[in-house]
Amino acid sequence: MDNRDEVREFLTSRRAKISPERAGLPTGSRRRVPGLRRSEVAALADMSVEYYAKLERGHLAGVSPAVLEAVARVLQLDDAERAHLLNLAQAADGSDALTRPRRRRAKDGWTAHRSLQWTLDTITAGPAFVRNGRMDVLATNQLARAFYRDLYATPANQANLARFNFLDPASRRFYPDWDRFADVAVAILRTEAGRNPYDKGLHDLVGELSTRSEEFRTRWGAHDVRHHGTGTKRFHHETVGDLTLAFEGLELAAEPGLTLTIYAAEPGSASEEGLRLLASWAATHDPSAA
């Protein structure tokens, strides 16, 4: 699959964000483009304008790590953006196809190994679930199933957090900071697209969301990526009310491409009590608990 369009749009969008002042260049009075010119990026990266223009047209196959690092330095990419650029180069080159761990592409027919499900089930104080890079929720503990009650209430969501975020009105209540969650969801999908450009399911999902949600389409066009491994989020659950939860995302060594996410409340907080109430509710309302 040709990823030249993706490379071109990513590099162009990053270049547009770097002002001459940030790059240490004179501002000038007659600039017709936002950010840096191609010639300025090339000069700062110590390469010819022709060569940089070739890179920005999407030709990353065979490009050395030193060149990629020079471009990343000039465009002031953060860690997530640097990793994304490397993934795009690897996808263009194809040289790592036999050496990189096989990423989980589909959920159809996939079932959590019993030891993984046992592990999830031992986590009783907070929601815990496994997702892939497309944000399909693949396995949960009982509390996560109750926590994401809205996600499962609508079959059209297909247990997909991005589809829930952008297409299900219930997400506006569940996520008090809806815009933040929307930004994160798109960044996760964009990162996955760079790592796994051959995932047809991902392309289909992006196409669906782009067609049905202007808010998704606008964010997708920004080409933002980020690492999403730890932090704090706010939720409003229909049954127990407001929850403020910390989270940790852990990559599964035995299942490349899958992430285990665990939410936890601060000890002694109202959110901890809310999770206790939710666990009690789940024990009596979740059919699988029987």
Buried (B, 14 or more C-beta within 10 A) or exposed (E): EEBBEBBBBBBBBBBEBBEBEEBEBEEEEEEEEEBBBBEBBBBBBEBEBEBBBBBBBBBBBEBEEEBBBBBBEBBEBEEBBBBBBBBBBBBBEEEEEEEEEEBBBEBEEBEBEEEBBEBBBEBEBBBBBBBBBBBBBBBBBBBBBBBBBBBBEBEEBEBBBBBBBBBBEBBEEBBBEBEEBBBBBBBBBBBBBBBBBEBEBBBEBBEBBBEEBEBBBEBBEBBBBBBBEEEEBBBEBEEBEEBBBBBBBBEEEEBEBBBBBBBBBEEEEEBBEBBBBBBEBBEEEBEEEE
